[in-house]
Amino acid sequence: MNTFIENLPKAELHLHIEGSFEPELMFKIAKRNNIKIPYASVEEIEEAYKFDCLQDFLDIYYQGASVLINEQDFYDLTYSYLEKCAAQNVRHTEIMFDPQTHTERGVSFKTVINGISKACEDAKVTLGVSSLLIMSYLRHLSEEDAFKTLEESLPFKDKITAIGLDSSEKGNPPSKFKNVFEASIKAGYIPLAHAGEEGDADYVWEAIDILGIKRIDHGNNSLQDEELINEIIKRDLALTVCPLSNTALQVVDDLKNHPLKKMMDLGLKVTVNSDDPAYFGGQVNKNYIDIQSALNLTQKELYELAKNSFQYSLLDPKSKELYILELDNFYSKYAK
């Protein structure tokens, strides 16, 4: 089954580029920029990557991001992730980035977006991996801060497809960002948001009703509300589920108890993603492999997950059709 997963064409729809920062690369960039980090070795960074709640993770996450200063740093970070995509048969990826993590440190929006987008352009040519960018607002900051980020993004609109909402969920409901989402949609961005990871089903309702999102990032706690489940199915909204992230952050105590299979059985459209792979113990293929093993998923179910990843991507219909054709050809050849 592992070989089947490794060769399965797939897309990744829930990935934070800052969360793909491998310890080796962090150490290298910190040294290059002459930035002191509180770790004497790659091994010490790896040890620091062990945590058991969202806030502990975010603390180290933002510390790691602090070494990113120049366009080349953002390029190297992004290209490194895209190389891993190519090695895992990830044919398309939708990359979230957090401008506020960098602009509040004095790094310009232009530096961030140019480094990331140049890596994406190069990877399309050299690695055959397509990608698009999702600009995420940090929900622990104010809506006013998010509006500043929206304004800063407008000269680079051609490089950004969607907006997202991430960071500490508890106490920061989607409704807090109602106005900036309305303005972002007016500016031409597709709305997405994290909801129902730590927050309850009410947060998912707010995200779909108040923010008008087109896809739910995480969405685990949607299962608390049967009416919500029916509404998500009715609106044909996919959930970008992140199994290893869920166990690392204690959203789920054990992969064997993960709701992914239940979600699929209920008729929800689920995708498998890595979220912050450097921190959560695995790239997207490991998420597929571990959840398959834990829930005894069939090849047909794995195929459905991969198909959803293309179908519910933000790609144009023709591109979706071509990727799904590639997937269908693979499945008909290898499925037992």
N, C-alpha and C positions, 0 to 999 in steps of 0.2 A: 504493500500500500504506500510506503514511503516513496518508492520510485515513481509511482503514479502521481503523487502529490508534487514531487519535485519537477516533473515534466509537464504538469498541468498548466496551460496558459491561464493567466489570471491578472486581475488589476488590484491595486491597493488604494483604498479610498479614505483611509484614516491613518495618517502618518504626520507627526510633527517633526519637521526637519531638525529642530534643535534637540529633539529626543532621539535622534539617530547618531548622536555624537559619541563615537567609540572612544574609550579611554586613551588608546594609543594616539589617535588624532588630536584629542584634547591636549595631551601632553606636548605633542609636537608643535601645535599652534601657539600654546602658552609660551613655549620656549622661543619660538620665532618672533613673537610680539613682546618678549621680555616681560611677561606678566607673571607675577608670583601667585601660585595657587597653593592651598594648604595640603599638598600631597607631594611626597618625595619621589614617587614612582607610579608607574601604570598600575601596579598591583594595589597600591593604596587607593587609587581612584576606583578600581574595581570593587574594593571592600566598601567604599563609601556608597556604592550603587545599591547596597542592600538596605532596604527600608520596608516599612509595613503600613504606610498610610499615604494618602495623596499629598498632605502638606509636607511630610519629610521628603518625599520625592521632589516636590516643587522647589524646595530649598536647594537641593543639590543641582537640580535642573538649571535654575537661574545662575547658580555659581559657575556651572560649566559654560553657560552662554556668555559669561563675562569675558572670556578670552577671545571672542569673535569681535574683531575690530575693523579689518580691512576687507575690501571686495574679494580678495583672493581667499580669505578665510571662509567666507560664505560659499564661494565657488567650491573649495575643497570639501567642505562639509556636505554639500549637495551632491557633488559628483561621486563622492565615496558611497553615498546611499544608493545612487542610481546604478553604480557598478554592481551592488548587491542585488538590485532588482533584476538586472540582466542575467545574473548567475542563477536566479530562482524562477526564471520564466514569468516574471512580472512584466507584462507587455505594456502596461499603462499605470501611471500612479498620479494621485492627486495630493499634492504636498501642502500641508498647512505650515505657515510661518507666523511668528509673533513679532510684528514690528516694534511694539511698545517695550518688549524685553530689551531691545537694542537702542531705540531712540532715547529712552530715558537715561541711558548711559552715555549719551552724546554721539552715538553712531548714527549717521544720517539714513533716512529711509532709502535714499538713492543707493547708498553703499550696499544695503541689505538686498534690495530687489535686484540690482544689477548683478551681484555675485551669484545669487540663486538662479535667476532666469538665464544667465549665460551658461551655467552648468547644465540646465535643462535643455537648452538649444543644442549644446555640444553632444549631450547624451543621446538625443534623438538621432543624430547623424552617426555617431561612433558606436553606440550600444544598441540602437534600435528600440529604445524605450521612450514612449511618449509620456508627456506629463503636463499638468496644469497647476496653477497656484491658487491657494485659498488663504486669504489674509484674515487671521484670527484676532478678534478683540479679546483682551484680558479682562475677565469678568470681575476680578477682585479690584480693578481700577474703576474710575468713574465713567459714566456715559460721556461726560465732557471730554475726557481723555480719548475715548474712542472716536469722538467727532474730530479731534485733532488728527488722529491717524487716518481717518477717512479723507480729510482734506489733503494730507500729505500724499496719499495714494493716487489722487486724481491725475497727476501728470504721467502716471505709469499704468493707467487703466488697461492699456493693451496687453500688459503682462499678467494681469490678475483676472481670474474667472469668477471667483466667489468670495464671500466673507464667512467667517466662522466665529464661534464663541467658545473659549476654553478657559483653563485655570480653575481656581477653587470654586466649586459649584455651590456648596452649602452657603446659604445667606446671600447668594447673588443670583436671584431668579432671572429667567429670560426677560421678564417684563421690565427690568431695570434698563434694558437696552432697546426698548420699543422705538424710540425716536431715531436713533442712529441706524437701526435696521431699515426703517422706512426710507431714510435718506440714502442709504447704501443701495437699496433696491432701485430707487429713482436714478441713482448714478449708473445703474446697469449691472450691478453685482448680483449673483445668485446667492440667496440666504441659506446658510446651514448653521447648526449649533450643537454643542454637546448638551445632552439632557438625559436625566435618568440614570446617571452613573452613581453619584452619591445622593443627588436630589431625588425626590419621590415622583410619582406619576404626575402630580400637579405641574412640575417643571416641564414635563414633556408636553402636557396640554398647552402651557404658556408658549412654548417654543413653536408649536404648530399653529396655534390660533393667533397669538399676538405678534410673533416674529415672522410667521408665514414660511417657515423653513421647508426646503425641498428634500431634505434627507436628515435623519436623526443620527447623530454621533453617539455611540453607546446604546442608550435606550433600554438597558436592562430592566429598570424599574417600571417600564410600561406594563409589565406583567401583573402589576398590583391592581390594574383597573381593566375589567373586561370591556367596558364601553370604549376605553382608549384603544385597546387592541383592535376592536372592530373599526374604529375611526382611522387608525393607521393603515389598515388593510384597504378600507374604502378609498383613502386618498393615495394609495399605492406609494407609500413612503418606505424607503429601505432603511435598515438599521446597520450602521457600521460597527460591528461587534469586535472586541479586542480581548480574546481569551486570556493570554498570558498577563496582560495589563490588569485584568480583573482579579486574578489570583495574587499578583504582586502587591496590589493596593487593598487587598482584603474585601473587595466588592463581592467576590465569590470565595468561599473557603477552600474549595477543592474543584479542579476541573471536572471531576466526575459529577459534581452538582451544578455544573454550568447550565444556564437556561437555553443555550443555543438550539439544541434539538427540540425542546419544547416550543421555542419560537417558530421554528420551521414547521412543526406539526400543526401549529395554530394557523398557519398560512402567512406568517410575517416573512417579508423578504430580507434575508440576512446576508451579510458579507463578513468575511474574516480578514482581520487587519492586525498590524503590529503596534500601532499607537506610538510608543517611544521605545523602539527595539533595543537600543543600547542599554537602557535602564531596566527593561522588563524581561530580559533573558531570552530574546529570540526574535529573529526576522519573521516575515510573513509565513514562510514555509514551515518554520517550527511551530507557529500558531496552528496551522492546518494539521501538522503531524500530531501534535499533542492533543488537540481537541478531537481528532479522529480516534486516537487511541483511547481517550477517556470516555467518549460517548459511543464508540463502536460505529462510527458513521460509515455508510456504504459508499462505493464509488459514485453511484448516482447522486447521492446527497452532496458529495464533494464537487461533482460537476455542477449541481444546482447553485452551490455557493459561488463557484467561479463564474458561472453565467450571470448571476446577480451582480457580481462585481463589475462586469462590463455593462449590463443592462441599466444599472442605476448609477453609472458614472456620469459625468457632466460632458461627455463627448457628444459630438454631433451624431445623428442617426446613422449616417453612412459608415463612420468609423466603428461605431458599436457593432453594426452588422458584420463588418469585416473581421473584427476580433472574435465575435461569437461564432462565425463560420470556421475560423481557425480552431476554436475550442471544440466545436462539434466534430470536426475532422479528427482531432486528437482523440476525443471520447469514443467515437465509433471504431477507431483503430485499436485502442487499448482497453476499453471497458470489457469486463468479464461478465 
